[in-house]
Amino acid sequence: MEFSTEDDAINYSIGVTAKYTHPDDINKRLDDYQSYLSSAREGDKEYWQSEVDNLEEWISSDEFINGEYPRGIDELVLELIEWRAAIFALQNIDTRNDPFKQHAFYAQWLVGGTYTIFCLLGKLVSKDGRDNSLRKLWGVVSGYIFQSGLPGDGEIDYINEKMHPSQGQFTNENSQAMLYRNKVIAHNESLPRMEWSELDKDIELILRMWSLITMWSSIGIIGAFRESSQVFSGTESVFTAEEIKLFLGQRDIYLNKVKAWCTKSIRNGEQVSERSPFTSISISISSVTRENV
């Protein structure tokens, strides 16, 4: 796939990454964008107006009305992070009760969450050209990202080596996570051993690729993660308030790892810049006092 201009490449990238395609939060996102537009500085109004226009155009499209669209890459990445962060928190805190061993419902939840993580991983690094995968997107826009100055020295070549379809990281030989996904989930052939720390190595590479694409093509993801009050809501009858507080602390530890992975070179771990794919909107109000002369 080739693009006439970099703007065309950016528009394509936004089209396949955008999380707003899901109908559950489409109206809230539109309200947010309209709020940002009304309070934006003059130089930013054009950007937020285009975001509102694009979203309204998408809502009225036949694809959206008929549900004929894939899930955006942003949504897949953020869901992967949320699941892994929650499981990370549960793995690192000893609790008075162990519902994952005592109750079938919680055991099934943990198995389901584990399977979801590996399904998301498979979607993001799929080699099938028909899929809207992160691998496919990287292949068509990495040249523009190289020219943007965002990557560290030698980082693009390093990522391209890691993404080689037969010799790269996401193969049975080089990734415990992909071996587990292919042998257990995709084909039910065997049950190889899988260390969660090995999965995190794959997630780190995925996040660095995604972060470079996001920082090159947009201002970043606003409100990327769930509010802390939502994450373990409904577990109060099983875990104590102190245990839930500890869970949230461990989740924050993992999210801080995620943020660090997104801003550091995957080749050597050096901090490349302070910019992040995660952003927030702040509104300041200033008052002017006019003195009578």
C-alpha positions in Angstrom: 0.0 0.0 0.0 1.3 3.4 -1.0 0.1 6.9 -0.1 0.3 10.1 -2.2 1.1 12.3 0.8 1.9 11.9 4.5 -1.5 13.4 5.3 -3.1 10.5 3.4 -1.0 8.1 5.5 -2.1 9.8 8.7 -5.7 9.7 7.8 -5.5 6.0 7.0 -3.7 5.4 10.3 -6.4 7.3 12.3 -9.1 5.3 10.4 -7.8 1.9 11.5 -6.7 2.9 15.0 -9.5 5.0 16.2 -11.3 3.7 19.3 -14.4 5.8 18.7 -15.9 3.2 16.3 -17.6 1.3 19.1 -21.2 2.3 19.5 -21.2 2.0 23.3 -19.2 5.1 23.9 -19.8 7.0 20.6 -22.2 9.7 22.1 -20.0 10.3 25.1 -16.9 10.8 22.9 -18.9 13.2 20.7 -19.9 15.2 23.8 -16.3 15.3 24.9 -15.1 16.6 21.6 -17.7 19.3 21.4 -16.8 20.3 25.0 -13.1 20.5 24.0 -14.1 22.6 20.9 -16.1 25.1 22.9 -13.3 25.7 25.4 -10.3 25.4 23.0 -7.9 28.2 22.3 -8.3 29.8 18.9 -5.3 27.8 17.4 -6.8 24.5 18.5 -10.4 25.0 17.4 -9.8 23.9 13.9 -8.4 20.5 15.1 -11.4 19.8 17.4 -13.9 21.0 14.8 -12.4 18.4 12.4 -12.7 15.7 15.1 -16.3 16.5 15.7 -17.0 16.6 11.9 -15.3 13.3 11.3 -17.2 11.6 14.2 -20.5 13.0 13.1 -19.8 11.8 9.5 -18.9 8.3 10.9 -22.1 8.1 13.0 -24.2 8.8 9.9 -22.3 6.3 7.6 -23.9 3.1 6.4 -20.9 1.2 7.9 -21.6 2.4 11.4 -25.4 2.0 11.1 -25.1 -1.6 9.9 -22.2 -2.5 12.2 -19.9 -3.2 9.3 -16.6 -2.2 10.8 -13.7 -3.7 12.6 -12.6 -2.9 16.2 -10.1 -0.1 16.2 -6.5 -0.9 17.0 -6.5 1.6 19.9 -9.4 -0.4 21.5 -7.5 -3.7 21.1 -4.4 -2.2 22.7 -6.1 -0.5 25.6 -8.2 -3.6 26.3 -5.0 -5.7 26.3 -3.5 -3.3 28.8 -6.5 -3.3 31.1 -6.7 -7.1 31.3 -3.0 -7.5 31.9 -2.9 -4.7 34.5 -5.9 -6.3 36.4 -4.3 -9.8 36.4 -0.9 -8.3 37.3 -2.5 -6.7 40.4 -4.2 -9.9 41.4 -1.0 -11.9 41.0 1.0 -9.6 43.3 -1.2 -9.3 46.4 -1.9 -12.1 48.9 -5.5 -11.9 50.1 -7.4 -13.4 53.0 -9.7 -15.3 50.6 -8.6 -16.9 47.3 -11.8 -16.9 45.2 -10.0 -18.1 42.1 -9.5 -21.4 43.8 -12.6 -21.5 46.0 -15.3 -20.5 43.4 -15.9 -21.8 39.9 -17.1 -18.3 38.7 -13.9 -16.6 39.6 -11.8 -19.4 38.2 -13.7 -19.1 34.9 -13.2 -15.3 34.9 -9.4 -15.8 35.3 -9.3 -18.3 32.5 -11.5 -16.1 30.3 -9.3 -13.1 31.0 -6.2 -15.1 30.1 -7.7 -16.3 26.8 -8.8 -12.7 26.0 -5.3 -11.5 26.4 -3.9 -14.0 24.0 -6.7 -13.5 21.5 -6.0 -9.7 21.5 -2.3 -10.5 21.0 -3.1 -12.6 18.0 -5.3 -9.9 16.5 -2.6 -7.2 16.9 0.2 -9.2 15.3 -1.8 -11.2 12.7 0.1 -11.9 9.5 -3.1 -12.2 7.4 -3.2 -9.2 5.0 -7.0 -9.1 5.3 -6.8 -8.2 9.0 -6.7 -4.7 10.4 -3.7 -5.6 12.6 -1.0 -3.4 14.2 1.5 -5.4 12.2 -0.1 -4.5 8.9 -0.4 -0.8 9.9 3.2 -0.7 11.0 4.3 -2.1 7.6 2.7 0.7 5.6 3.5 3.8 7.9 6.9 3.0 9.5 8.7 4.9 6.8 6.9 8.1 7.7 7.6 7.4 11.4 11.3 7.1 10.6 11.3 10.5 9.0 9.3 12.1 11.9 12.2 12.0 14.4 10.2 10.2 17.0 12.1 6.9 17.2 15.5 6.4 18.8 18.6 5.7 16.9 18.3 2.4 15.0 14.9 1.7 16.5 13.0 1.4 13.3 15.3 -1.3 11.9 15.3 -3.1 15.2 11.5 -3.2 15.2 11.4 -4.3 11.6 13.7 -7.2 12.5 11.5 -8.1 15.5 8.4 -8.1 13.2 9.9 -10.4 10.6 7.1 -12.9 9.8 9.1 -16.1 10.1 12.2 -15.1 12.1 11.0 -12.3 14.3 9.7 -12.1 17.9 6.1 -13.2 17.3 6.9 -16.8 16.3 6.6 -20.1 18.3 10.4 -20.2 18.5 10.9 -16.7 19.9 7.8 -16.0 22.0 6.3 -18.1 24.8 3.1 -16.1 24.4 2.7 -16.9 20.7 3.5 -20.5 21.3 0.9 -20.7 24.0 -1.6 -18.9 21.9 -1.1 -21.1 18.9 -0.8 -24.4 20.7 -3.5 -23.9 23.4 -6.0 -21.4 22.1 -5.9 -21.6 18.3 -5.4 -25.3 17.8 -5.7 -27.1 21.2 -2.6 -29.1 20.5 -0.7 -29.0 23.8 -0.2 -27.0 27.0 3.3 -25.4 26.9 4.6 -23.5 29.9 4.1 -19.7 29.8 5.6 -17.1 32.1 3.7 -13.8 32.4 7.0 -11.9 32.3 7.6 -13.3 28.9 4.2 -12.1 27.7 5.2 -8.6 29.0 8.2 -8.6 26.6 5.8 -9.0 23.7 3.4 -6.4 25.1 6.4 -4.0 25.4 7.2 -4.3 21.7 3.5 -3.9 20.7 3.1 -0.8 22.8 6.3 0.8 21.5 5.1 0.3 17.9 1.6 1.5 18.7 2.9 4.6 20.7 5.1 5.7 17.8 2.1 5.4 15.4 -0.1 7.3 17.8 2.3 10.1 18.5 3.0 10.5 14.8 -0.6 10.5 13.7 -2.5 12.3 16.5 -2.3 14.3 19.7 -2.7 11.1 21.7 -5.4 9.1 23.5 -7.5 11.1 25.9 -8.8 9.2 29.0 -7.1 6.0 28.0 -7.7 4.0 31.1 -10.7 3.2 33.3 -11.3 5.1 36.5 -9.8 3.3 39.6 -13.3 3.1 41.1 -14.5 1.0 38.2 -11.7 -1.6 38.0 -12.5 -3.8 40.9 -16.1 -2.6 41.5 -18.3 -5.5 42.6 -15.6 -7.4 44.4 -16.2 -5.8 47.8 -17.9 -8.9 49.2 -14.9 -11.0 48.5 -11.9 -8.7 49.1 -11.4 -6.2 51.9 -11.2 -2.4 51.3 -7.5 -2.6 52.1 -6.9 -5.4 49.6 -8.7 -3.5 46.9 -6.6 -0.5 47.7 -3.5 -2.7 47.3 -4.8 -4.1 44.0 -5.2 -0.5 42.7 -1.7 0.3 43.7 -0.3 -2.7 41.8 -2.4 -1.8 38.8 -0.8 1.7 38.9 2.6 0.1 39.0 1.8 -1.8 35.8 0.3 1.2 34.1 3.5 3.2 34.9 5.5 0.4 33.2 3.2 0.7 30.2 3.8 4.5 30.0 7.6 4.0 30.3 7.6 1.3 27.6 5.8 3.8 25.3 8.4 6.5 25.6 11.6 4.5 25.6 13.5 2.9 22.7 12.7 -0.8 22.4 16.2 -1.3 21.1 18.2 -0.1 24.2 15.7 1.2 26.7 16.9 4.8 26.5 14.4 7.6 27.1 13.7 9.0 23.7 11.4 11.9 24.6 9.0 13.1 27.3 6.1 12.9 24.8 3.6 10.1 25.4 0.7 8.6 23.4 -1.5 9.2 26.5 -2.8 12.8 26.9 -5.2 14.8 28.9 -7.1 18.0 28.4 -6.7 20.7 31.0 -8.7 23.9 31.0 -7.5 27.0 32.8 -9.6 30.1 33.5 -7.9 33.5 34.0 -9.6 36.7 35.0 -8.7 40.2 34.0 -9.3 43.1 36.4 -9.9 46.4 34.7 -9.1 49.4 36.8 -10.9 52.7 36.2 -8.6 55.5 35.2 
